[in-house]
Amino acid sequence: MLSAFMHGFLLAIGLILPLGAQNVFVFTQGATQQRFSRALPVVFTAAICDTILILLAVLGVSLVVLTVTWLKTLLFAIGIFFLLYMGWLTWKSKPETGSSQQAERFSPKKQMMFAASVSLLNPHAILDTVGVIGTSSLVYAGGEKWSYTIACILVSCVWFFALALAGRMVGQLDRSGRLLRILNRLSALIMWGVAVYMAVSLYHTLS
């Protein structure tokens, strides 16, 4: 079971490290919230969503969902419009500075809603989870499969917590708010980029 655990651990690290809408959003919320505890909603939501995707992939449920054309189309369409909206809100949000009292922070409800969207409606996340984690789990059974699955989930949970914590540290160092504004713009651009990618993918699917 140790080899299965290490396989899942290393595989999850390789999939979760690349910069994407989900990672940037978690990092940005850690940096812009007044206290670290106020960024926990985005951490827990992202971790729970990834856990759900991993379990569905290992159990083979998500693969079945993606074969239903109308459901896949609906998920992509919702994801496109939501990412465009999220990008717009993130772009115009104002981080807190030492001399400004007009900082705009996402509420816990908005954090959870947005984190769920970039996790569950992100084609990269879904395809990576189903195509890589789900497929790789097929070589295991019983205890080894659960060991592999737990390792993937553990990496995801620890990573999001560390990412928000790193964002908090950067936010504390950036008293001018200049770096946080850049991070907000970067986060918005990545969200819009993912939305465009999803739109192109949807067009090719329907054509």
Residue pairs with C-beta under 8 A, 6 or more apart in sequence:
1 143
1 144
1 147
2 147
4 140
4 144
4 145
4 147
4 148
4 151
5 147
5 148
5 150
5 151
6 151
7 136
7 148
7 151
8 133
8 136
8 147
8 148
8 149
8 150
8 151
8 152
8 155
9 151
9 152
9 154
9 155
11 132
11 133
11 136
11 152
12 133
12 151
12 152
12 154
12 155
12 156
13 155
13 159
15 128
15 129
15 132
15 133
16 23
16 155
16 156
16 159
19 190
20 122
20 124
20 125
20 190
20 194
21 83
21 118
21 122
21 187
21 190
21 191
21 194
22 46
22 115
22 118
22 119
22 122
22 125
23 163
24 183
24 186
24 187
24 190
25 42
25 86
25 90
25 114
25 115
25 118
25 187
25 191
26 39
26 42
26 43
26 46
26 115
26 160
26 163
26 164
26 167
27 163
27 164
27 166
27 167
27 170
27 183
28 90
28 167
28 180
28 183
28 184
28 187
29 39
29 42
29 106
29 111
29 164
29 167
30 36
30 39
30 42
30 43
30 163
30 164
30 165
30 166
30 167
30 168
30 171
31 95
31 167
31 168
31 170
31 171
31 174
31 180
31 183
32 93
32 95
32 96
32 103
32 105
32 106
32 167
32 171
32 180
32 184
33 39
33 105
33 168
33 171
34 96
34 103
34 105
36 164
36 165
36 168
38 105
38 108
39 111
39 164
39 167
39 168
40 164
41 108
41 109
41 111
41 112
41 115
42 106
42 111
42 112
42 114
42 115
42 160
42 164
43 160
43 161
43 164
45 111
45 112
45 115
45 116
45 119
46 115
46 118
46 119
46 156
46 160
47 156
47 157
47 160
47 161
49 115
49 116
49 119
49 120
50 119
50 125
50 129
50 153
50 156
50 157
50 160
51 153
51 156
51 157
52 120
53 62
53 119
53 120
53 125
53 126
53 129
54 129
54 133
54 149
54 152
54 153
54 156
55 149
55 153
56 62
56 65
56 129
57 63
57 129
57 130
57 133
57 134
57 137
58 133
58 134
58 137
58 145
58 148
58 149
60 134
62 126
62 129
62 130
62 134
63 130
63 134
65 71
65 72
66 72
66 126
66 130
69 205
72 205
73 202
73 205
73 206
75 121
76 121
76 123
76 198
76 201
76 202
76 205
77 202
78 121
79 117
79 121
79 122
79 123
79 195
79 198
80 195
80 198
80 199
80 202
82 117
82 121
83 117
83 118
83 121
83 191
83 192
83 194
83 195
83 198
84 191
84 192
84 195
86 114
86 117
86 118
86 188
86 191
87 187
87 188
87 189
87 191
87 192
87 195
88 188
89 106
90 184
90 187
90 188
90 191
91 184
91 185
91 188
92 104
93 104
93 105
93 106
93 184
94 100
94 102
94 103
94 104
94 177
94 181
95 103
95 104
95 171
95 174
95 177
95 180
95 181
95 184
96 103
96 105
96 177
96 180
97 103
97 175
97 176
97 177
98 175
98 176
100 177
106 114
118 125
118 191
118 194
119 125
120 126
122 194
123 194
123 197
123 198
123 201
124 194
124 197
133 152
136 148
137 145
137 148
137 149
140 147
140 148
170 179
170 180
170 183
171 180
174 180
